[in-house]
Amino acid sequence: MTEVTELLGSTGVVPAGDYSPEKTYDFLNMVYAAPSVYVSRQNNNTGHPVTDTDWWMLSIDGSKNPEAVKAALDAAAAALEAAAAAAPVVVEVEGADVTINVEGNHKYICGELTSLKIGTVEKSARTSAIFFTSGATATELTWSDDLVDIIGYKTPAPNKAYEINIEELRAIIE
């Protein structure tokens, strides 16, 4: 199994630390250049001073309260780190006969399966998901004894795509 992460791209400003003319910044990168904060207007922003309004936008004028600006930047960086930690881990599962030991906050992406055994299941409030397709011969599905409830199709039909969501030792298959 190979673990990959999902990339959403920039959906808002991205804290990029202290400004450096040697560093390359992308669109929406936010930098601290004492005492203010600037946001890059373009990708491939290298060597342009933060006073160049074609490349940078003044976001927070910290000349009145530089301590508040630094605290806001630190809070933004912490929020970004927390959001990255909350993103599910995506696991590409290879093979037609697989066993998955389910961990909380994981997405398991399978192809067409002849058999799927759900081994151990970690009790977690964070939803995990298993995606698979049953081929011309229906996938043989073996459920974990760890599960306390299973809702939906307990036996997959042939030629159908399925999603199993598991949370708090309960599985829902659709």
Residue, then its C-alpha position, 0 to 999 in steps of 0.5 A: m500500500t502506498e500512502v498519498t495526501e490529497l492536494l487542494g491547492s491554495t484555498g486562502v492565504v498561506p503563511a510563508g514566514d518572514y519575507s526573503p528576497e531570495k525565496t520564491y512566493d506563489f499567489l496568496n503566500m503571506v509574508y511578514a516584513a516587519p512590522s507589516v504583513y503582505v500577500s503575494r499577488q502572483n506566482n513566481n514572485t522572487g526578488h520583488p520588494v514588498t513595496d512593489t504593489d504589482w507583486w504584493m498587497l499590504s494585508i496588515d499595516g503593523s506600524k501601529n501594533p507590530e506585536a499584534v501582527k506577529a501574534a496573528l501570523d503565529a495563529a494563522a500558521a498554527a491553524l494551517e498546521a492543524a488543518a493539514a493534520a486533520a486531512p485524511v490519509v489516502v492509501e492506494v490499495e493494490g491487488a484484487d485480494v486484499t486485507i485492510n486493517v482500518e485506521g481512523n481518518h484514512k481513505y482506502i482506494c481499491g480497484e476491482l476486488t475479488s475479495l476484501k477482508i476487513g481485518t482490525v478496525e481502530k475505534s475512532a470518531r474520525t471517519s474512514a472510508i473504503f472504496f472498491t468495485s465488485g467485478a463480474t463475480a461479486t466481491e467476497l467480503t469478510w467483515s471484522d469482528d471489531l465492528v459492532d454494527i453493519i448497515g447496508y449491503k452485507t454481501p456485494a453484488p457483481n458489477k457495482a461500485y461500493e463505499i464503506n464508511i466506518e466510524e466508532l466501530r460502525a460500518i455503513i456500506e453503500 
